Amino acid sequence: MTDESKNEPLKPKSALSREVGAKAARKLRSQRHVTRTVWFGLGMMGLIGWSVAIPTLLGAFLGIWLDHRYPGGRSWTLALLVAGLAIGCLNAWHWVTKEDKAMRDEQEDEDG
């Protein structure tokens, strides 16, 4: 190579080379995150399911206990079941928001 060829400006990349570069970058990113597999997704669904189910069941059991302990005109079971469901949905929303933020931060770190 001559000194003249070193000083020439780089030619703009073709569409094909940009596409190949983008695919290679995605492949390298996916190879770095091998732990995020189908099992990760299933585990996250299970975590969200349990975060809704446990407060709902605890509310229902506490309501049943209160209805047996203090019988009256109102149903503690129904009220606490709904309260447990609301708490569980808020808990699930918290987990999903936290994971979404973590994925976005990771994406920004890789892109930047």
Residue, then its C-alpha position, 0 to 999 in steps of 0.5 A: m500500500t502506498d501512503e496515498s491510499k492511507n489518506e483517502p477518505l473511507k467510502p460510505k458503507s453499502a446497505l449490505s455491509r450495514e445490514v451484515g454489521a447489524k446482524a453480527a452485532r445482534k448475534l454477539r449480543s445474544q451470545r453474551h446473554v445465553t442465560r436469557t433463554v426460554w427458561f428465563g421467560l417461564g421463570m418470570m411468568g411463574l414469578i409474576g403468577w405467584s406474586v398475584a396468587i399468594p396475596t390473593l390466597l392470603g386475603a381469602f384465607l384471612g377473610i374465611w378466618l374472620d368470617h368464622r371468628y366474627p360472623g356478621g352481615r358482611s363478607w370478609t372473605l370477598a373483601l379481603l380476596v379483592a384486596g389481596l388481588a389488588i395487592g398482587c396485581l400491584n406487585a406484578w406490575h412492580w416486577v414487570t416495570k423493574e425488569d423492563k427498566a433493567m432490559r432498557d438500561e442494558q440495551e442503552d449500555e450496549d448501544g452507547 
